[in-house]
Amino acid sequence: MGFFKKKKPKTEFILFETEQSEDSFLSRDREVQKGLHIEKYPDLEDETYKYTDWGGVKKQGFLLKSGTWEEFYKNGQLRVQENFKEGKKHGPFKLYFETGELHQRGDYKEGKQIGLWETFYKSGVLQEKNVFKKGTLCELKYFYKNGKLERDITLKNGFREGPTTYFDEEGNLTLTEEYKDGELIN
């Protein structure tokens, strides 16, 4: 069994990514094929994978992800759910804490982050709110654990542009800074 560049997987499998931790693995459509181990070598130009049967290399090739992929913690709890189209992230993305609470959600389009991305504290309170346009971060908002806005930052082409505002934990404005092309002007 193996997968090669520009071809979709023919069977379902578990993917254990060695560059992450030994506590996580990916599965496609939750189907399990026992005894398969896949190592990822991210330092190479294309994503190269070595397929083994826990005893030796069976095939080598390139994996082109497609569809919904899920990564789980060792305890079986869902860690990441993401979608791919022709090898690029495309569609909804969700990241969870090991205890099951939603940690982050957003969307990709052709490998780039788009629209609203939200990050949450373990309590479920919003921690960070980001807006992306065509893969570029345009707006950042940070929140205190009590849900009050901490900072509001506007960006243009990856640099601060316009006002950046800071608030205390009660929601009172404490500071406003003005930026132009990433440089503080006041």
N, C-alpha and C positions, 0 to 999 in steps of 0.2 A: 504494500500500500504506500502511495506517495502522492504528493500534489506538486504541480509544476506551474510556473508563471503563466498567467493568463488563462488558467483553467480552474473551474470551480471544484471544490472537494467532492469526491464521489461517494464518500461515506461520512458518517458522523464520528466525532472523536473527542477525546479530552486533549487539551494542549496545556502542558506544564511549562511555564516560562521560567527558565533558569536564571535570567538576569533580574528577576524580581525576588520574591522570597519563596521558600519551600512551602509556605502556607497557602499558596494560591494556584489556581489552575483555571483554564478556560474550557468551556464545552459549547459545541454548536448544537442548538436545538435540544439541549439536555440529554442527548443520546450518549451512552457510554460504551466505548470499546475497550475492554480490559487489556492491560499489558502493553499499552502504547505509550511511549514517552517521546516528546518532541522538544528539542533544544533550539532556542532562538539565538542567533548571532547578530546582534544589532550593529556591530562595528563594521560590517561589510556594507557595500553600496546598496544592494537590494536586501530585503529581509530573507536570510538564508536559514533554513531549518534542517536539522538532522533528525531523522525518524528512527527510533530504535524499538526493540521489543524487550527492553530491560536486559539485553544481553549483547547487543551489537548493532551496528548500523545496518538498516535494511534499505533505506533510500535516502537520497539527498535531493533537495529541489527548492523551489520557491512556493510559498503559500500566498495565495491571493484571497483574502477574506471577503466574504459576501454574506449578507443577511445579518441576523441578530446573534451576537456573541455575548456570553456571560462568563464572568470570573467569580470564583467562590473563595471564601475564607476556608481554612482547614476545618472549622467547625460546621461547614456546610452552608453557612449564611451567604447570601448573594452579596458580592463586593462591587461588581461593575456590570452594567448592562449597556451595550453599545451596538450600533448598527454600522454595517459596511456596505459599500457598493463599489465593485471592481477594485477592491483593495484599499479604498479610502473611507475614512469615517464619514458617514452620511445618515442623518436622521437623529432621533433622540439619543441622549446619553444620560445615564444615571449612575451615581457613585453612592455607596452605602457605608455606614459605619459597621464594624464587626458585629454589633448588637442589633443590626437591622434597620436603624433609623436612616432616613435619606440625608446624605451629606452634600451632594451637588447634583444639579440637573441643568441641561442645556441642549442645544442642537448643533449639528454639524451639517455643512453642505459641501460636498466634494473635498473633504479633508480640512475645511476651515470652520472655526467657530462662528456661529451666526446668532443674531437675536439676543434674547435675554438669557443670561446664565445666573443661577442662584446657588449660593453655598449656605449651608445651615449649620448651626451649632447642634450638638447632640440632643439638646432639649427641643429642637424643632424650630427655634427662633432664627430668623434670617440673620446671617452673619455678613454676607457680601452679595452685592447685586452688580453684575457687569452687563454692558450692552456692546455687542459686536456688530459691525457692518462690514460685510465682505471679508471676514477674517481679521479685521482690525478692531482693537479695543477702543471704544469711543467714550464710555462713561463707566465710572467706578463709584460705588457707594459702599461704605463700611458701616456696620451696625454694632452697637454694644450688645452684650448678652441680655439686656433688658428690652431690646428691640428698638431702642432710640438710635437715630442716625448719628454716627460719629464723624464721618468725612464724606464729602461729595466732590468728586473730581471729574472734570471734563477733559477729554483728550482729542487731539486731531493728528492724524498720521503717527500715532504712537507717542506723542508728546503732549504735556499739559498745555491746555489752551483755554483761556477765559478764567472764570473764578474757580477757586478751590476753597470750600468752606469747611470749617471745623466746629464741632458741637461738643458740649459736655454731656455727661450721662443723664442729665435731666432734659436734654434737648435744647438747651440755650446756645445760641451762636457765640463762639469764643474768638474766632479769627476768620478773616477772609483774605485770601491771597489772589493776586491776578497774574496770570501767565500768558506769555506770547511765545510761540514756537519752543515751548519747553523751558523758557527762561522766566524767572520771577521778575516782574516789572514794578511791583510796589512793596 
